[in-house]
Amino acid sequence: MTSSTAVSPDSRRSPLGTLTVIPWCSEPTADDPGDPLLMVYSLGDGRDGPEAGEEAMRAQLDQLGLPIGERLVDLGRDSGFSSSLLVEAEQAVLTLPFLRVRCPVPPEWQRAAHAKGQVYLIIAVRPWPRAVPGRAVPPEELRAFVSGEGFLEGSAHCLLPVLRVRT
């Protein structure tokens, strides 16, 4: 199980609503720690409702030049905007032009992120009102959302390099 973290608690002012992030990791093997994934999504509780939130997220991604669909963008090389992901002490700090959030991550997610040196970031256009912050999300519920009809085609897909604190 994993849980989500809210980015913007005052959703009434923003058409995007409450932005939320949720980390998860693919199954590790003996030779591979798994792939760390991080998804940004809205709860759909923005001032003008979920449909307006979808339009606002689509516009935000378009403004950044992030394609919606299955094309993968390497944010470490291919973006024209500042982004970062710091992963330390079982915390991930994600910074994009429209959000900055710190979320707890499981130890296996952190190990995979450090081993891979990057995280697969998904920015979903479709809201997910059921995955509210502070409530555990069962793996089958997460799987159902990300494998649902139109999800891949309706999200931005990015690789984001992992930063670490230098000692």
ZARORO-522801 format. One line per field, with one value per residue (C-alpha): y, z, x; residue number from 1. Coordinates in pm, 1 decimal. Each point is the difference from the previous one (the first is absolute). Example, Ala and Ser with C-alpha at 12.3 -4.5 7.8 and 13.67 -1.06 7.14 Angstrom:
! residues 2
Y: -450.0,344.0
Z: 780.0,-66.0
X: 1230.0,137.0
num: 1,2
//
This chain:
! residues 167
Y: 0.0,356.0,333.8,336.5,346.3,323.1,284.8,275.4,-12.5,303.2,-144.3,250.9,269.2,-213.7,-153.1,-291.9,-79.1,-191.0,-135.7,-323.6,-226.1,-371.2,-213.8,-368.4,-245.5,-289.3,-343.8,-44.3,-306.0,-144.0,211.7,307.7,218.9,79.3,319.1,294.0,189.4,322.9,128.0,351.3,22.2,220.5,-100.7,184.4,233.6,328.4,305.8,-83.1,-378.7,-300.8,71.6,349.2,-153.0,-236.2,293.7,197.5,-290.5,-50.6,373.6,-10.8,-290.2,170.0,320.7,-201.9,-174.3,-343.1,-223.3,-192.6,-357.3,-280.2,202.2,-1.8,328.9,-0.2,303.7,-16.2,74.9,86.0,260.5,374.6,49.7,-61.8,-322.5,-206.8,-299.4,-26.2,-341.8,-37.6,-130.0,-177.7,330.2,117.3,372.5,60.8,342.7,87.6,348.1,-43.4,-187.6,-79.0,-288.7,-223.1,-348.2,-302.3,-294.6,-361.3,-122.9,-230.9,294.7,207.4,-287.4,-44.6,375.9,17.9,-315.7,112.1,365.7,104.4,-30.1,-52.3,297.9,-10.6,316.0,-109.9,225.1,-202.2,68.0,-282.7,106.8,-336.3,14.0,265.6,98.2,-190.7,-305.6,-312.0,-93.5,-377.0,-120.7,-134.5,341.8,174.6,-263.9,44.1,377.6,-1.0,-282.9,147.2,91.9,318.2,48.6,-43.0,211.5,265.2,55.1,153.0,-248.2,114.2,-126.5,219.2,-26.9,-65.9,243.9,-83.2,212.2,21.5,-71.8
Z: 0.0,-58.2,85.4,-170.3,105.1,-71.4,-174.2,17.2,296.7,-109.7,-306.2,-11.7,-161.5,-265.0,-302.9,37.7,346.2,251.9,-171.3,146.4,-47.7,56.4,-22.0,-83.1,-130.5,-244.3,134.8,72.6,-110.1,115.3,-264.0,-10.0,285.3,-199.9,-172.4,220.6,-120.7,122.1,-114.4,26.4,-22.7,108.0,229.6,-235.8,275.2,-167.7,5.2,-330.8,34.9,-136.1,-370.9,35.6,200.8,-287.6,-240.7,237.8,35.0,-376.7,-45.5,265.1,-175.5,-338.0,138.9,118.5,-334.8,151.2,-243.9,116.8,-117.3,-4.6,-102.0,276.9,77.1,177.4,229.0,65.5,-367.2,-201.4,193.3,-22.6,364.2,340.9,178.3,271.6,225.6,318.8,167.3,350.2,342.5,-143.0,-135.3,-358.0,-74.0,-344.5,-159.4,-323.3,-120.9,132.5,323.2,274.4,233.1,249.9,43.2,201.4,-204.0,105.2,48.2,-304.0,-215.5,117.2,-64.6,-352.0,-68.5,110.5,-190.5,-323.6,32.6,-133.6,66.0,-245.3,56.0,-117.4,0.2,-35.5,-165.5,130.7,367.6,252.4,285.0,180.4,80.1,268.5,204.5,323.3,-112.2,-100.4,-364.1,-51.0,-286.5,-194.5,12.6,-125.0,-270.8,-110.7,-30.0,-194.9,-228.9,-60.2,-343.7,-130.9,290.9,-193.7,-288.4,243.6,200.2,-45.2,42.0,111.9,127.7,280.6,130.2,370.5,203.9,330.9,276.5,-31.4,316.6
X: 0.0,102.2,-153.2,-16.2,110.6,-191.1,175.3,-260.5,-236.7,-206.8,-166.7,-285.1,216.1,170.4,-169.2,245.1,-132.4,205.6,308.8,121.4,303.0,28.6,317.4,17.2,254.9,-18.2,81.6,370.8,194.4,330.7,179.8,-221.3,-130.4,-315.6,-102.4,-99.5,-306.8,-153.1,-337.8,-140.9,-379.2,-287.1,-282.0,-235.7,-116.8,93.0,-219.0,-171.0,-26.9,188.1,-52.3,145.9,285.3,78.6,6.2,223.4,245.6,4.9,70.5,276.0,173.0,-39.5,153.0,301.9,30.0,-66.1,-185.6,-302.3,16.7,247.0,309.6,260.6,179.8,336.1,-26.0,373.3,72.1,-308.9,-194.8,7.6,-91.5,147.5,-92.4,162.0,-48.8,202.4,-21.9,147.6,-104.2,-306.3,-130.9,-38.9,-10.8,-147.7,27.1,-176.1,-99.2,-354.5,68.4,247.2,-73.0,174.3,-137.9,106.6,123.6,49.8,358.7,-26.0,-110.6,296.5,242.2,-138.5,14.8,362.8,95.0,-169.7,96.9,-338.5,-371.0,-284.0,-228.3,-359.9,-210.6,-359.7,-254.8,-293.6,-84.9,2.9,-231.8,11.8,373.1,-13.2,305.0,49.2,-197.2,189.0,-52.1,-14.5,223.4,-297.4,-172.6,314.6,43.4,-362.5,38.1,328.1,-110.1,-345.2,-123.2,157.4,240.2,326.6,-126.4,-124.7,318.2,343.5,286.0,344.9,331.2,128.1,358.1,40.7,205.2,165.9,143.2,377.3,194.1
num: 1,2,3,4,5,6,7,8,9,10,11,12,13,14,15,16,17,18,19,20,21,22,23,24,25,26,27,28,29,30,31,32,33,34,35,36,37,38,39,40,41,42,43,44,45,46,47,48,49,50,51,52,53,54,55,56,57,58,59,60,61,62,63,64,65,66,67,68,69,70,71,72,73,74,75,76,77,78,79,80,81,82,83,84,85,86,87,88,89,90,91,92,93,94,95,96,97,98,99,100,101,102,103,104,105,106,107,108,109,110,111,112,113,114,115,116,117,118,119,120,121,122,123,124,125,126,127,128,129,130,131,132,133,134,135,136,137,138,139,140,141,142,143,144,145,146,147,148,149,150,151,152,153,154,155,156,157,158,159,160,161,162,163,164,165,166,167
//
